[in-house]
Amino acid sequence: MKHCLYIIYILFGAGLLSVSFPAWGKGKKQPQAVPIRITFRGAEVEEDDSVSLRLHFVFDDIRVPSSRSLILEPQLQGGDGHRLALPVVMVSGRRRARYDDRARTVDPATDLPGGDCFSRLVHPKKGKRYEIPYIVRVPYTSWMRHAGLWLRQISRDCCRGQVLADDLLTDDLALVPPCVKEVAGPTPQAAAIYNRYNKEIRFLIPDDEPVKLRTETQIAYLDYRQGSVRIDPQFGKNPGELAYTDSLFRRLKEVGVSQFRQVIVTGYASPEGAYQHNETLARQRAEEFRAYISRRYLPKGCPVICNSVAEDWEELRRMVAVSGKPYAEAVCFIIDNYGIFEGRENYLMQLEGGRVYRELLRSFFPYLRRVELRLTCEVPPVGDAEAARLLYSDPARLSLAEMYRVARYYPPATEQHREVYVIAAETYPESIVAQINAAAACLLLGDAETARHYLDRDDVKADPRAAINRSVMLELIIREEDSL
């Protein structure tokens, strides 16, 4: 796979900035440099205390390989370490788009780079021009006032995204902060609903979380010198891979994490070769990575559990199953029906005279050779003021109880009050308490349809604590239908 160079032109009014954009081309011949123009149209704080950001993307004769995608991710970054990734603009090859769509169909929870997509351009035609007006709104917080606007450029294939570059678009948005004002009270309709149902609608108290535990996972696809398992930070693609690990620990340090409840390192090897050799290789790579992070990041004496998987057939099957390859069904059948020591690899080698196995070696096995780091850490508690800020910038750092303390500062039956509970439900989708409370906040506004979104989940319907709110929801729906 050869690299070529796209050029991005970034315009600010009459100004013009040109930055290099790494991309890809097939074979030895590099295609002509193609301009991608991005015009910054402005950013301002709206009356509803949201930041409106406007860009304009223009693609002229843009092309990417069929199996890859090119992701442009605008980001807001504050000088104090705050960062907010905005919805991306993605240019996908035909096969990459088809594989991604299939993966989401098989598992809707699949987390793919570029999943939060503002616009996706699939298989752009040669010589054609595409224009994308980009307008997003995010809740304003104080750190955004002098935040910079960056553009992250990501190359993605079947398994992960690789950051190619981070380019500064403007170092200061110079936003005019919203006026300090009291939260608007309930509308007359919401007040009437509140007076009628507030004694019936139930909010649940979440279980205590005396220690906030969060789990972070990082995967590194490292290169090793011939015959060695030692990690050389400067070898091959290791600088980029280890940058992910460094970024993880740096981010945890910035938020005050100093203790780790559990650290697990798992080494994986691909199936080719002797099983015993792969077993040794996976174990040694895990132990070497443990030593690497212990020297650089972990508190002295912090225990690390080392695991290894000699041949990661499970991951190979998952990748092949969603790949869309014509041989996917045959490969999955062999993996499902023949054991590791029952000729599984030999049967794969016989498919289509060995062509399938050679493609597995080339396209899939490199992603099986990896080290996975799993950290369970204690996140320090935060005060109400900090919680109000994090609610919009990094809600995963907050517990439900911390979010709900922010809600107390807003009158019930107001949009601001509901917004807190909605963010909590989106941050903790597995929490039945969060879903019931989000529905309750919607019901106080008389919004039965949105409440239904939370209360109609099977696990919520089965919970007796949701029964009262469901009865209020149904009564509101009937009243609305009768009024039509």
C-alpha positions in Angstrom: 0.0 0.0 0.0 1.6 3.2 -1.2 1.1 6.6 0.3 0.3 9.7 -1.7 -0.5 13.2 -0.8 -3.8 15.1 -0.8 -3.8 18.8 -0.1 -6.4 20.4 2.1 -7.1 24.1 1.7 -8.6 25.7 4.8 -10.2 29.1 4.3 -11.0 31.7 6.9 -12.8 34.5 5.2 -10.2 35.9 2.8 -7.4 34.0 4.4 -6.1 30.7 3.0 -4.2 28.0 4.8 -2.9 24.9 3.1 -1.9 21.7 5.0 -0.8 18.3 3.8 -3.2 15.4 4.1 -1.7 11.9 3.9 -3.8 9.5 2.0 -3.4 6.4 -0.1 -2.9 5.2 -3.6 -2.5 1.8 -5.2 0.6 0.6 -7.0 3.7 2.6 -7.6 2.0 5.5 -9.5 0.8 8.3 -7.3 -2.4 10.1 -8.3 -2.3 13.8 -8.9 -2.6 15.9 -5.7 -6.3 16.6 -5.2 -7.5 19.7 -3.2 -9.9 19.3 -0.3 -11.1 22.7 0.6 -12.5 23.5 4.1 -14.0 27.0 4.7 -14.6 28.1 8.3 -17.8 30.0 8.3 -17.8 31.0 11.9 -18.8 30.0 15.5 -21.1 31.7 17.9 -23.1 31.2 21.0 -26.8 31.0 20.4 -29.7 32.2 22.6 -30.2 28.6 23.9 -26.6 28.6 25.2 -25.4 26.3 22.5 -22.3 26.8 20.3 -23.1 26.8 16.6 -20.1 25.8 14.5 -20.2 26.2 10.7 -17.8 24.7 8.2 -18.0 24.0 4.5 -16.3 21.0 2.9 -15.6 20.8 -0.8 -14.2 17.6 -2.3 -12.9 17.7 -5.9 -12.2 14.3 -7.6 -11.6 12.7 -4.1 -10.8 9.0 -4.2 -10.0 6.4 -1.6 -9.3 2.6 -1.9 -12.4 0.5 -1.9 -11.5 -1.2 1.4 -10.6 2.0 3.3 -12.2 5.1 4.6 -10.9 8.6 5.2 -12.2 10.4 8.3 -12.1 14.1 9.0 -12.9 14.9 12.6 -13.2 18.5 13.8 -12.3 19.0 17.5 -12.6 21.7 20.0 -9.6 21.9 22.3 -9.1 24.1 25.4 -5.8 25.2 26.9 -6.6 23.3 30.1 -6.8 19.9 28.5 -10.4 19.9 27.6 -11.3 18.3 24.3 -14.6 17.7 22.5 -14.7 15.6 19.3 -17.4 16.8 16.8 -19.3 14.6 14.3 -17.1 13.5 11.5 -17.2 13.8 7.7 -16.2 10.4 6.2 -15.2 9.4 2.7 -15.6 5.6 2.3 -14.7 3.2 -0.4 -17.4 0.9 -1.7 -16.3 -2.2 0.1 -15.5 -0.4 3.4 -19.0 1.1 3.5 -20.6 -2.2 2.8 -18.6 -4.0 5.5 -19.3 -1.3 8.0 -23.1 -1.4 7.3 -23.0 -5.2 7.6 -21.1 -5.1 10.9 -23.7 -2.7 12.4 -26.5 -4.9 11.1 -25.0 -8.0 12.8 -24.2 -6.0 16.0 -25.8 -2.6 16.4 -23.6 -1.9 19.4 -20.4 -2.2 17.2 -18.2 0.7 17.9 -16.4 1.8 14.7 -14.1 4.7 14.3 -16.1 7.6 12.8 -19.3 6.1 14.2 -20.6 9.6 15.1 -20.9 10.7 11.5 -22.3 14.0 10.2 -22.0 13.0 6.6 -20.7 10.0 4.8 -19.6 10.1 1.1 -19.5 6.5 -0.3 -17.5 5.6 -3.4 -17.2 9.2 -4.8 -17.2 9.2 -8.6 -14.1 10.1 -10.5 -13.9 13.8 -11.5 -17.0 14.8 -9.5 -17.3 17.7 -7.1 -19.0 17.2 -3.7 -20.0 20.0 -1.3 -21.0 19.4 2.3 -22.3 22.3 4.5 -21.4 21.4 8.0 -23.4 22.8 10.9 -23.3 21.4 14.4 -24.5 22.6 17.8 -23.0 21.6 21.2 -23.8 22.9 24.6 -21.6 25.9 25.6 -19.3 25.5 28.6 -16.8 28.1 29.8 -13.6 26.4 28.5 -14.9 26.8 24.9 -14.7 30.6 25.0 -11.0 30.6 23.8 -10.9 27.0 22.5 -9.0 26.2 19.4 -10.5 24.3 16.4 -8.5 21.3 15.2 -9.0 18.8 12.4 -8.0 15.2 13.1 -7.3 13.1 10.0 -7.9 9.4 10.4 -7.2 6.5 8.0 -9.4 3.4 8.7 -9.4 -0.1 7.4 -11.4 -3.1 8.7 -10.3 -3.1 12.3 -9.2 0.3 13.6 -8.5 3.9 12.8 -5.0 5.3 12.5 -4.5 9.0 13.3 -2.5 10.6 10.4 -2.3 14.2 11.6 -3.8 16.8 13.8 -3.9 20.2 12.2 -4.8 23.5 13.9 -7.5 25.4 12.0 -7.8 28.4 14.4 -6.2 28.8 17.8 -9.0 30.9 19.3 -12.7 30.8 18.5 -13.2 34.0 20.6 -16.7 33.1 21.5 -18.9 35.7 23.2 -20.2 33.9 26.3 -24.0 33.7 26.9 -25.5 36.2 29.3 -25.9 35.1 32.8 -29.6 34.7 33.3 -32.1 32.7 35.3 -33.4 29.5 33.9 -36.8 30.1 32.3 -39.7 28.6 34.3 -42.1 26.0 33.0 -44.5 26.8 30.2 -48.2 27.1 31.1 -48.8 23.6 29.5 -45.9 22.1 31.4 -47.0 23.8 34.6 -50.5 22.3 34.2 -49.0 18.8 33.6 -46.7 19.2 36.6 -49.5 20.3 38.9 -51.6 17.3 37.8 -49.0 14.6 37.9 -46.0 15.6 39.9 -47.1 13.6 43.0 -47.5 10.5 40.8 -44.4 10.6 38.6 -41.5 8.7 40.3 -37.8 9.5 40.2 -35.5 6.7 41.5 -32.5 7.2 43.7 -29.4 5.4 42.2 -27.4 3.0 44.2 -24.5 4.5 46.1 -21.2 4.5 44.3 -18.7 5.2 47.1 -15.8 4.5 44.8 -16.2 5.4 41.1 -14.6 2.6 39.1 -14.1 3.0 35.4 -12.6 0.5 32.9 -10.4 1.6 30.0 -9.2 -0.7 27.2 -6.3 -0.1 24.8 -5.1 -2.3 22.0 -1.6 -2.1 20.6 -0.5 -3.7 17.3 3.3 -3.7 17.8 6.1 -4.6 15.5 9.0 -6.7 16.7 12.5 -7.2 15.4 13.2 -10.7 14.0 13.5 -13.2 16.7 12.9 -10.7 19.5 9.9 -9.9 21.8 11.5 -6.7 23.2 9.5 -3.6 22.6 11.4 -1.0 20.6 9.5 2.3 20.7 11.2 3.5 17.5 10.7 0.4 15.4 8.2 0.0 12.6 4.8 1.4 13.4 5.5 1.3 17.2 5.7 5.1 17.7 2.1 5.6 16.6 0.8 2.5 18.4 2.5 3.4 21.7 1.2 7.0 21.3 -2.2 5.6 22.0 -1.0 4.1 25.3 0.8 7.2 26.3 -2.4 9.3 25.5 -4.5 7.0 27.7 -2.3 7.3 30.8 -1.8 11.0 30.2 -5.6 11.5 30.1 -6.1 9.4 33.3 -3.4 11.5 35.1 -5.1 14.7 34.0 -8.4 13.7 35.6 -6.7 12.8 38.9 -6.5 9.0 38.6 -3.6 7.7 40.8 -4.8 4.2 41.8 -5.6 1.2 39.6 -7.8 -1.5 41.0 -6.8 -4.0 38.3 -4.4 -4.0 35.4 -4.6 -6.8 32.9 -2.3 -7.3 29.9 -3.2 -10.0 27.4 -1.0 -11.0 24.5 -2.4 -12.5 21.4 -0.8 -14.4 18.5 -2.0 -15.4 15.1 -2.6 -19.1 14.2 0.1 -19.8 11.7 3.0 -22.0 12.9 3.3 -24.4 15.8 0.8 -23.9 18.6 3.5 -24.2 21.3 5.6 -21.5 19.6 2.6 -19.2 19.4 1.8 -19.9 23.0 5.3 -18.8 24.1 5.2 -15.8 21.8 1.9 -14.5 23.1 3.0 -15.0 26.7 6.4 -13.3 26.3 4.9 -10.3 24.4 2.4 -9.8 27.3 5.2 -9.9 29.8 7.3 -7.5 27.9 4.4 -5.1 27.6 3.7 -5.4 31.3 7.3 -4.4 32.0 7.0 -1.5 29.5 4.0 0.1 31.1 5.2 -0.6 34.7 8.4 1.3 34.0 6.7 4.3 32.4 3.2 4.7 33.9 2.2 2.5 36.8 2.8 3.3 40.5 5.6 1.3 42.0 4.6 -2.1 43.0 1.3 -2.0 41.1 0.3 -5.6 40.3 -0.3 -6.5 36.7 -2.1 -9.7 35.6 -0.6 -11.3 32.5 -2.8 -13.4 30.2 -2.1 -14.9 26.7 -4.1 -16.4 23.9 -1.9 -18.5 21.7 -4.2 -18.5 18.6 -7.0 -16.0 18.5 -9.5 -18.0 16.4 -12.5 -16.2 18.0 -11.4 -12.8 16.7 -10.4 -14.2 13.3 -13.9 -15.7 12.9 -15.5 -12.4 14.0 -13.5 -10.3 11.4 -14.1 -12.8 8.6 -17.8 -13.0 9.3 -18.4 -9.3 8.8 -15.8 -8.9 6.0 -18.2 -9.7 3.1 -15.5 -11.9 1.6 -16.9 -14.7 -0.7 -15.1 -17.3 1.3 -16.4 -16.0 4.7 -19.0 -18.8 5.1 -16.5 -21.6 4.4 -13.9 -20.2 6.8 -16.5 -19.8 9.6 -17.7 -23.3 9.0 -14.2 -24.8 9.3 -13.5 -22.8 12.5 -16.9 -23.8 14.0 -16.6 -27.5 13.2 -12.9 -28.5 13.5 -10.8 -28.1 16.6 -7.3 -26.5 16.7 -5.7 -29.9 17.0 -8.2 -31.6 14.5 -6.7 -30.1 11.3 -8.5 -26.8 11.4 -5.5 -24.9 9.9 -4.9 -27.5 7.3 -8.5 -27.4 6.1 -8.1 -23.6 5.7 -5.0 -24.1 3.7 -6.8 -26.3 1.3 -9.5 -23.7 0.4 -9.2 -22.6 -3.2 -5.8 -24.1 -3.5 -4.4 -22.1 -0.7 -5.5 -18.7 -2.0 -7.9 -18.1 0.9 -5.2 -18.9 3.5 -2.7 -16.6 1.8 -5.3 -13.8 2.0 -6.0 -14.5 5.6 -2.2 -14.3 6.3 -2.0 -11.0 4.5 -5.2 -9.2 5.4 -6.4 -10.7 8.8 -3.6 -12.3 10.7 -1.7 -9.0 11.4 -4.7 -7.8 13.4 -4.6 -10.9 15.6 -1.0 -10.2 16.7 -1.7 -7.6 19.4 -1.4 -6.7 23.1 -4.6 -5.7 24.9 -4.4 -3.5 28.0 -7.4 -3.3 30.4 -7.3 -0.8 33.3 -9.8 -0.6 36.1 -9.2 2.6 38.0 -10.7 4.8 40.7 -12.0 8.1 39.4 -12.0 10.9 42.0 -15.4 12.4 43.0 -16.2 15.9 41.8 -18.1 18.9 43.2 -21.3 20.3 41.8 -19.7 23.1 39.8 -17.2 20.7 38.2 -20.0 18.2 37.6 -22.1 20.9 35.8 -19.1 21.4 33.4 -18.3 17.8 32.9 -22.0 17.0 32.1 -21.5 18.5 28.7 -17.8 17.8 28.0 -17.1 14.4 29.6 -20.2 12.9 31.2 -18.6 9.4 31.5 -16.5 10.8 34.4 -19.6 11.4 36.4 -21.7 8.9 38.4 -25.5 9.1 38.2 -25.7 10.6 41.6 -23.3 13.4 40.5 -25.4 14.1 37.5 -28.6 14.2 39.4 -27.1 16.8 41.9 -26.7 19.1 38.9 -30.4 18.6 38.1 -31.3 20.0 41.5 -30.2 23.5 40.3 -32.9 23.6 37.6 -36.7 23.8 38.3 -38.7 20.7 37.5 -40.7 20.7 34.2 -38.0 22.8 32.4 -36.0 21.8 29.4 -32.7 22.3 31.4 -34.0 19.9 34.1 -34.9 17.3 31.5 -31.6 17.6 29.7 -29.6 16.5 32.7 -31.6 13.2 32.9 -31.5 12.6 29.2 -27.7 13.0 29.2 -27.5 10.5 32.2 -29.7 8.0 30.3 -27.5 8.3 27.2 -24.3 7.9 29.2 -25.5 4.9 31.1 -27.8 3.0 28.7 -27.6 -0.2 30.7 -29.0 1.5 33.8 -32.7 1.0 34.3 -32.7 3.7 36.9 -31.4 6.2 34.4 -34.0 5.2 31.8 -36.9 5.5 34.3 -35.7 8.9 35.5 -35.2 10.3 32.0 -38.8 9.2 31.3 -40.0 10.9 34.5 -38.3 14.2 33.5 -40.0 14.0 30.1 -43.4 13.3 31.6 -43.1 16.4 33.8 -43.0 18.4 30.6 -46.0 16.4 29.2 -43.7 14.7 26.6 -45.2 11.2 26.6 -43.7 10.2 23.2 -40.1 10.8 24.3 -40.9 9.1 27.7 -42.0 6.1 25.7 -38.6 5.8 24.1 -37.2 5.0 27.6 -40.1 3.1 29.1 -40.8 0.8 26.2 -37.5 -1.1 26.5 -38.1 -4.7 27.5 -35.9 -4.6 30.6 -37.6 -1.4 31.8 -41.1 -2.7 31.2 -40.2 -5.8 33.2 -39.1 -3.7 36.2 -42.0 -3.0 38.6 -40.5 0.4 39.5 -41.4 1.7 36.1 -45.1 0.8 36.4 -46.3 4.2 37.8 -44.5 6.2 35.2 -45.8 3.9 32.5 -49.4 4.5 33.7 -48.9 8.3 33.6 -47.4 8.0 30.1 -50.4 6.0 28.8 -52.8 8.5 30.3 -51.0 11.4 28.7 -51.1 9.6 25.3 -54.8 9.0 25.6 -55.5 12.6 26.6 -53.5 13.8 23.5 -55.3 11.4 21.2 -58.7 12.5 22.6 -57.8 16.2 22.0 -57.2 15.6 18.3 
